[in-house]
Structure formats: C-alpha cells, structure tokens
C-alpha cells in the first residue's frame, strides 16, 4: 500500500481527510501557536488512534507511513495551519 501516489490537503480545523484505507506519510506545519493534532483510523475523531496528541513545531514531520483502514481523521486544537501528505 505504501507505493500509492501521494496527495495532500491543507487544514486549520478538525476534519475527515480520507475515507477508506491509505497511508499517512507526513505533515508540514505552516504556522502554529500552541496548536495540537491527533490522527485517527476512523471517519470521525474516535476509535483507533494512529498518532496521539502532539504539539508540532513549524516544518516537515515524517509520520512513519502509518497505514489506516477505515479512514483518516485529524483532530486539530488551538491554532495550527498544516498540510497533510497521504496516499
């Protein structure tokens, strides 16, 4: 599954990123002021946690090519402008 084409989306609030299976590859934090993000293997902010709540710094973060099966949902807290990369 890791050989799928990478796509991206920019988010500033909690949102469903993708429905169905895929791979969470990384994120680029464009700006933040004590912002947080948490990733779920679900279509909502509940269920199986991929990455628990983190407070990222500005810059690129490799998220380890984590596979998800149900969907990819990101819970964003505080002020965070982030571009997510997934397949």
C-alpha positions as CSV (number, residue, x, y, z in Angstrom):
1,X,0.0,0.0,0.0
2,X,3.0,2.4,0.5
3,X,3.6,2.7,-3.2
4,X,0.4,4.7,-3.8
5,X,0.6,8.2,-5.2
6,X,0.9,10.9,-2.6
7,X,-1.8,13.5,-2.3
8,X,-2.1,16.5,0.1
9,X,-4.6,18.7,1.8
10,X,-4.3,21.9,3.9
11,X,-6.3,22.1,7.2
12,X,-6.7,24.6,10.0
13,X,-9.6,22.7,11.8
14,X,-10.6,19.1,12.6
15,X,-11.7,17.2,9.5
16,X,-12.1,13.9,7.7
17,X,-9.1,13.7,5.4
18,X,-9.8,10.4,3.6
19,X,-12.4,7.6,3.7
20,X,-11.2,4.0,3.3
21,X,-7.7,2.6,3.5
22,X,-4.5,4.5,2.9
23,X,-1.1,5.6,4.3
24,X,-0.4,8.7,6.4
25,X,3.0,9.8,5.3
26,X,3.8,13.2,6.9
27,X,2.8,16.8,7.5
28,X,4.2,20.2,7.0
29,X,3.3,22.7,9.8
30,X,3.0,26.0,8.0
31,X,2.2,28.0,11.2
32,X,1.2,27.3,14.8
33,X,0.5,29.0,18.1
34,X,0.4,26.1,20.6
35,X,-1.6,24.1,18.1
36,X,-2.1,20.3,18.5
37,X,-3.0,17.5,16.2
38,X,-4.1,13.9,16.7
39,X,-4.7,11.3,14.0
40,X,-7.4,8.6,14.0
41,X,-8.0,5.5,11.9
42,X,-11.7,6.4,11.5
43,X,-14.1,8.8,9.7
44,X,-14.6,10.7,13.0
45,X,-12.5,11.8,16.0
46,X,-12.9,8.5,17.9
47,X,-11.8,4.8,17.7
48,X,-8.3,3.7,16.9
49,X,-5.6,6.3,17.4
50,X,-2.8,6.5,14.8
51,X,-0.7,9.2,16.4
52,X,-1.8,10.6,19.8
53,X,-1.9,14.3,20.5
54,X,1.2,16.1,19.5
55,X,2.3,19.8,19.6
56,X,4.3,20.1,16.5
57,X,6.8,22.8,15.6
58,X,6.8,24.6,12.2
59,X,8.4,22.4,9.5
60,X,8.1,19.0,8.0
61,X,7.3,15.9,10.1
62,X,7.7,12.4,8.8
63,X,4.8,10.3,10.3
64,X,6.3,6.9,9.6
65,X,4.0,5.9,6.7
66,X,1.3,4.7,9.1
67,X,-1.4,2.5,7.4
68,X,-5.0,3.1,8.1
69,X,-8.0,1.0,7.1
70,X,-11.3,2.8,8.0
71,X,-10.3,6.4,7.2
72,X,-8.1,9.2,8.2
73,X,-9.4,11.9,10.6
74,X,-7.4,14.7,12.1
75,X,-8.4,16.5,15.3
76,X,-6.8,19.9,15.4
77,X,-6.7,22.0,18.6
78,X,-5.5,25.6,19.1
79,X,-4.1,27.5,16.2
80,X,-2.5,25.2,13.6
81,X,-2.1,25.5,9.8
82,X,-0.9,22.2,8.5
83,X,-0.5,20.4,5.1
84,X,-1.1,16.6,5.4
85,X,0.5,14.2,2.9
86,X,-1.2,10.8,2.4
87,X,-1.9,8.1,-0.1
